[in-house]
Amino acid sequence: MENQSSKVTAVEITPRGLSLIIHCTEKILKPLIIFGAVIASTALALMMVLTFVSVTGRMAFELPVKGYFEIIELCMLLMTVFAIGFTATKRGHIRVDILTIHTPKKVNRVLDLLTYFIACVFFVFVTWRGIVNGLDNMGDKLTTGVLHFPIYPFNFILAFGTALLALVFLKDCLKAVKEVKE
């Protein structure tokens, strides 16, 4: 006699259902990615202004900006973590196709699916570690050395940015599943 609770039923997602999931994911991601791009652009502008002010202050008045390197490092985190998600949505990352130009399209689609899946899983782990580190740093009251900014908000910002990137790769993975099924 077979136990009913041990049966596993497979759920088939139709191409139309997959398209709907992809569309909803894109609708949710688009404003978040644009928001992140604005933060990245603002951080870059702040870094440029701060560098100009610090260099000018040091050269002309022998008065550099206090905590300059800390602010630049934190701005670099903001810029990088949000710009990378924006670049991924535009497919702007470098792609090496030495092998894939010689393989059939079906194989390339499967390789894309595998690549997006691995990238999604990797950035889910990075997100998780960002959250764990943020909670640890919040408990330890860890701050920067000169300006004494708390570190934990930047751990959570890192986690948010990498979560967005993981969602971008999930969307790309779903698109690759749809292409493989076609």
N, C-alpha and C positions, 0 to 999 in steps of 0.2 A: 504494500500500500504506500502510495506516494504522499508525502507531507505537502499540503497546499501552501504552507508558508515558505517552503524552500524553493518554490518556483520563481523564476525571474522572468519578467516580461520585458521585452525590448520595446522601446518607444521609437517609432519611426517619425522623423520630422520631415515633412514634405518640403520640396523646394520653395513653395510659396510661404510656408511657415518660417523657413530659414531666412527668406528675404525679409519677412516682417521683423524678425529678431534683429537682423543686421540693420534695418532701417531705424528701429527704435534705439539701438545702441548708438548709431550715428547721430540721431537727434539729441540724445543725452550728452554725448561726448563733445559735439561741436561747440556749444557755448563754454564748456569747461576748458577746452583746449584754447579757445580764443582768449578767455580770461587768463590762462597761464601764459600765453604769448604776450599779453599786455604786461603781466608781472615781469617776465623775462626782459622785455624791452625797457621797462622802467628801471630794472636793476642795471642793465647795461648803460643806460643814460646816466644813472647815479654814479656808476663806476667812472665814467668818462669825466663828469663834472668834478667828482671828488679827486681824481688823479690830477686834473688841471689845477684845482685849488691847492692841493698838497704840494705839488711841484713848484708852483708859483710862490706859495707861502714860504717854502723852504729856501728857494733860490733868492727871492727878493727881500724877505724879511727874517730869514732864519727861524721861521715859525711853522713847522709842519703840522698837519692835522693829527690830533691825538687819536690813536686807535685806527689809523688809516688802514693798516693791513687786515685788521679784524673785520672792518666794514666791507672791504673788498672781498675777503674770503666768503663772507655771508652772502654778499650780492652775487658772487660766482655760483654759489649753491643754487640760489633762486633762478639765476639765468639758465644754468645748465639743466636743472631738473624740469623746468617748464619748456625750454626750447627743444629739448629732445623729444617730448611728446608731440609738439607742433610739427617738428621735422618728420616724425614717423607718420603723421597723418598725410603729409604731402609726399610721402615716399622719397624723401630727400637724402636718405642715408646712402652711403656707398654700398654698391652691390657688386660682388665679384662673380662674373659669369663665365669663367674659363671653361668649366665643365658643363654648365647648363646649356651653352649654345650648341653642344653636340648631343644632347639627350632629347628624347621625344617630349612633346608638350605635356603629356599625361604624367610622365616622370617628374617634370619640373613642377607641376601642380602639387604632386605628393610631397616633393621636397619643400615647397613653400609652406604647405600645411604643417609639416614637421618642424620647420624653422620657426614659424609663428607660434606653434604650440610650446616649443622649448622656451622661446623668448617670453611668452606670457607666464609660464610657470616660474621662470627665473625672476621676473619682476614682481610676481606675487610674493616670493620669498624676500626680496629686497624691501617690499612694502611692509611685510610682517616684521622684519628686523628693524626697520625705521620706527615702527610703533613701539616695539619692545625697548629699543634704545631711548626713545623719547620718554617712556614711562620711567625707565631707570634714571635718566638724567634729571627728570622732574623730582624724583624722590631724593636724589643726591644733591639737588640744588646746584648742579654744575653750571658754571658761567665762563665767559671768555676772560682772558687774562687782564686786559687793560680797561675796557669799558664795562666789564661785568654784565654783559648781555646774557640772559639765560639761554642755554643751548637747546633745551627740549622743544621749543616751538619750531626750530629749524629741523629737528628730527621728524616732527609731524608734517612739516612742509615737504620734506624729502619723501615721506611715506605717501602723501597725497599725490605728488607729482609722479612717483613710480606706479601708484595705483592707476592713474590716468593712462600711463604708458602701457600697463598690463591690459587695460580695457581696449586700447588701440590695437594691441596684438591679438586680443581675443576676437575683436571685430574682424581683423584680417584673417584670423584662423577660420572663423565662420564663413567668410567669403571663399577661402580656399577649399573648405568642405563642400560648399555649393558648386564650385568649379570642378572639383573631382567627381562629384555625383553626375554632372552634366555630360 
